[in-house]
Amino acid sequence: MNKQLNDAIERVKSLPDDRQREAAEILLDFVEDQNRDVLLTQEQIAEIERRLGDDEPFASDEEARAVIDRLTK
């Protein structure tokens, strides 16, 4: 086990039971998020496939400038 994680666990052990439960839930949520598969809707998959099939996937300089101008004003 990593020293920093071990130190954190030792500190959590000194907390009251309700705070230990809270810390455990946070850690378990973190670990579960690391193992989750990304689930896309059929519409999202279709949009990705459409964009991958686009012969010109990049914006022109003018299009990029328009977006940057819009976002920075």
C-alpha contacts under 8 A as a table, 3 or more apart, distances in Angstrom:
res1	aa1	res2	aa2	distance
1	M	5	L	6.93
1	M	6	N	6.42
2	N	5	L	5.34
2	N	6	N	6.14
3	K	6	N	4.96
3	K	7	D	6.04
4	Q	7	D	5.09
4	Q	8	A	6.20
5	L	8	A	5.04
5	L	9	I	6.17
6	N	9	I	5.14
6	N	10	E	6.21
7	D	10	E	5.11
7	D	11	R	6.28
8	A	11	R	5.11
8	A	12	V	6.19
9	I	12	V	4.99
9	I	13	K	6.22
10	E	13	K	5.17
10	E	14	S	6.99
11	R	14	S	5.50
11	R	15	L	7.16
12	V	15	L	5.32
12	V	19	R	7.89
12	V	20	Q	5.98
12	V	23	A	7.29
13	K	20	Q	6.78
15	L	19	R	5.99
15	L	20	Q	6.00
16	P	19	R	5.46
16	P	20	Q	6.27
17	D	20	Q	4.97
17	D	21	R	6.20
18	D	21	R	5.16
18	D	22	E	6.34
19	R	22	E	4.95
19	R	23	A	6.17
20	Q	23	A	5.10
20	Q	24	A	6.09
21	R	24	A	5.04
21	R	25	E	6.17
22	E	25	E	5.16
22	E	26	I	6.32
23	A	26	I	5.15
23	A	27	L	6.21
24	A	27	L	5.13
24	A	28	L	6.01
25	E	28	L	5.11
25	E	29	D	6.02
26	I	29	D	5.16
26	I	30	F	6.24
27	L	30	F	5.06
27	L	31	V	6.29
28	L	31	V	5.07
28	L	32	E	6.04
29	D	32	E	5.12
29	D	33	D	6.12
30	F	33	D	5.26
30	F	34	Q	6.57
31	V	34	Q	5.23
31	V	35	N	6.80
32	E	35	N	5.29
32	E	36	R	6.36
33	D	36	R	5.29
40	L	43	E	7.95
40	L	44	Q	5.84
40	L	45	I	6.35
41	T	44	Q	5.15
41	T	45	I	6.33
42	Q	45	I	5.07
42	Q	46	A	6.10
43	E	46	A	5.08
43	E	47	E	6.18
44	Q	47	E	5.07
44	Q	48	I	6.24
45	I	48	I	5.15
45	I	49	E	6.19
46	A	49	E	5.09
46	A	50	R	6.05
47	E	50	R	4.99
47	E	51	R	6.14
48	I	51	R	5.15
48	I	52	L	6.07
49	E	52	L	5.09
49	E	53	G	6.20
50	R	53	G	5.23
50	R	54	D	6.45
51	R	54	D	5.14
51	R	57	P	6.86
52	L	57	P	7.55
54	D	57	P	5.55
56	E	59	A	7.85
59	A	62	E	7.83
59	A	63	E	5.64
59	A	64	A	5.92
60	S	63	E	5.11
60	S	64	A	6.20
61	D	64	A	5.16
61	D	65	R	6.05
62	E	65	R	5.07
62	E	66	A	6.14
63	E	66	A	5.12
63	E	67	V	6.37
64	A	67	V	5.24
64	A	68	I	6.21
65	R	68	I	5.08
65	R	69	D	5.95
66	A	69	D	5.10
66	A	70	R	6.05
67	V	70	R	5.06
67	V	71	L	6.14
68	I	71	L	5.18
68	I	72	T	6.06
69	D	72	T	5.32
69	D	73	K	6.23
70	R	73	K	5.72
